Structures are given as structure tokens and as C-alpha cells.
């Protein structure tokens, strides 16, 4: 059963904040715990006619990366990430809630 608050938030995000149009290429990035909201955003974006891709991550992996990566790894930009930025018209990402303290400490 969908939460009507998440449905409404998805509608506002898709139709007002992002103003998705038919044919827009849209990627949703977010952590696994945001799955219910990502589901609603995905549904609303498909209804709007967008071509939607999802990228669900495990937030613990980001924390490990920022704690363990060396300077070269921190500076590296993946070709896939570059392709994503160049390819998609619209992107929405829910940042990792527990990782902000790690990033701020760098």
C-alpha cells in the first residue's frame, strides 16, 4: 500500500520541481532505504512520459569508500558517471543520510 504523502511528494517533484516532459531522460539515484519514495517518483515519472532509469545504492558502501579511499581514488571520476551526466536530462539523488558526517570530515 502506497503512502499518500509519498505519492503527493512524487507528484510535486516530477511535475513542479523537475517539470518532467514526455521523452525526458531521467535518472533516480538513491539509497535502498528510500525505496518506497523512489517507487512513487518512478511511477509518476513514467506517467509523465519520461524515460526513467534507477540506481539504488547501499549507503554503507559510500561510508567505506570515504573512510578507505586514497587521494587518487577520491579524485577519480568514473567514465560511467561522466556518461550519466552527459546523457540524462534530469537527475534526482537522495544523499546518504549517514555519510554527511564522513564527507564533512574530509
N, C-alpha and C positions, 0 to 999 in steps of 0.2 A: 504494500500500500504506500503510495507516494504521500509525502508531506506537502500540504498545500502551500506552506511558507516557502519551501524549496522550489515548488512549481512557479510561484509568483516571482521569486528572485531570478529564476532562469528566464522567465518572460521579460523582465526588466533588463537583464543583462544582454540577452540576444537582440531584443527589438529596440531598446533605447541606448544603452551604453555602447554596445558594439555595432548596432544598426546593421545586422547581417542581411545581405541581399541574396536572392537566388544566384547560385553559381559561385559565391564566395568560397574560397578555400580556407577552412577554419581548423585550427588545432587546439585541443584542450589538453593542457598539461596539469597534472595534479597528483597528490599522494593518494594511496589506497584508502585512507580513512575518509576521504572526500567523495567516495564512490556514489553515495546517494544524490549529492548535488550534481556531480559530473553527469550522472544518468539523466537528470532533468534538463541540464544545459544541452546535452547531446540531443535529447528528444526535441527540444524546442528549436535547436539549430537545424535539425533535419526538416522539421515542419516549415522552417523559413526558407528551405531550398538550398542551404549551404552544403558543401562537400566537407564532411566532418571526419577528422582523424583524432584519435585519443592516444595519449601517452601517460599511462598510470605508473607511478614510481613508488618505491619503498623509501620513506623518508630516512630510515636508518642508514641507507647507503650513502646519502649526501653527508650525513654526520661523519661517517667513517672516512669519506673522501677528504673532507676539510680538516680532519684530525691527522690523517696519514700521508696526504699527498705532498710531494716535494715541489719546489718552485717551478720546475719545468712542467709538471702535471697541472699545477694551478694555472699556468699561463696558456696551456694548450686549448685550442678551440677545435672541436671535432668537425670534420667535414660534413657530417650528418647534421649537426647543429647549424652550421652555416647554410646548408641546403634548406633546412626548415625555415630559417629567417627569410631567405630569398624566395621560397616557394609559396608560403601561406600569406593570404591577405590579412588575416586576423588571427591573433593568438590570445589565449586566456590561460593564465597559470595561477594556481593557488600555491603560495610559497609554503615550504616546510615549516610548520609551527615551532618545532623543537630545534631547528637548525639556526635560527636567527642569532642566538647567543654565541654559536660557534663562529659564524661569519663575522659578527661584530668584534670578536676577539682577535681576528687576524691582523 
